[in-house]
Amino acid sequence: MNKLSSENLNLLPNPNELQKICKSISALEAIICPEWEYRYYSYQKGWSETEEFCEMRNGQGDQMLMVFSKNGTCINGFAHESEMNGWKNIPIEEKKSFVEKIFSSKKETKTELTQIIPKGVVENLPKVFNDFIYGEPVKSIGTTFCIWQTESDNNWKIGEINLPKDDYKDGSNDLLQLLDGKPLTYKNWAEEYYEENFEEHELNLELVEKIYNGIIITKELVLELNPELDDFEQLQSDLNEIGYEHKI
């Protein structure tokens, strides 16, 4: 069965739907996992004056960053175990004078950790996304896959890439897994990822569906999802940052 990946972009929802899904997942994460640093997904409605931003991180070195703007949507993924991980220690030549070269003792060659993005991944990237892909924080994280859709495109696009022959490829199959728009996908994943939270009860699929559908989040709904949550002031702040409507 085909899974969502850079090879199966027809399974990725359109940009507007994707943005809603990211907000819904981030709202669920804020409720299930009050500690921001342990969340898998987070969303910033006010990332800049013209852009909104979503981040996925698994705490093991993999990250996915998404930018939403009037110019379109761009997804940058970095899977550290992929063969397309282009971070290398590149030898750097020190500038020395003639005298220094003669009298200085030989030392180990100095290297600098540098990212070489695999051929084809970003060569055809529209210029409107250059600041995102070549700027921070993407620049320091890395890129194993890049997906985009400008405001004038009808479909998601990637570059012309020769993917590794192994099953993991560019890591997109793994990193994109929650973006299929199916509440059941999130429920099954969350119960495994946050297993300690669901040792005594299941994650209520009906409530997940409601949040995916954009229901206004209330205190009662929150306590049904996470009876242990008590810092509603922090949750209110988190939901405001996400841009998810609530009455808390």
VENRA-V501010 format. One line per field, one symbol per residue. phi: phi as a letter, one per 40 degrees, with the letter a starting at -180 (. if undefined). burial: + if it has 16 or more other C-alpha atoms within 10 Angstrom, else -. A space follows every 10 residues. Layout:
phi->???
burial->???
This chain:
phi->.cbdaccbcc ccdcdccccc cccccccccc ccbdcdcbcc baabcbdacb bbabbbabgb hcabbbbbac cibbbbbbbc cccccccbcc cbcccbcdcc ccccccbccc bbcbcbcddg cbcccddcbc ccccbccddc chabaabaac cccbacbbcc bccdccccfc gcdcccdccc gbdcccdccc cccbdccbcb accccccccc cccgdccbcc cdcccacccb cccccdcccc ccgbcabb
burial->--++++--+- -++-+--+++ ++++++++++ ++++----++ +++++----- +++++++--- -++++++++- -+++++++++ -++++++--- ---------- ---------- ----+-++-- ++--+---+- -++----+-- ++++++++++ -----++++- --+-----++ +++-++++++ +-++-++--+ +--+--+--- --+-+-+++- ++-++-+--- ++--++--+- ----++-+++ ++++----
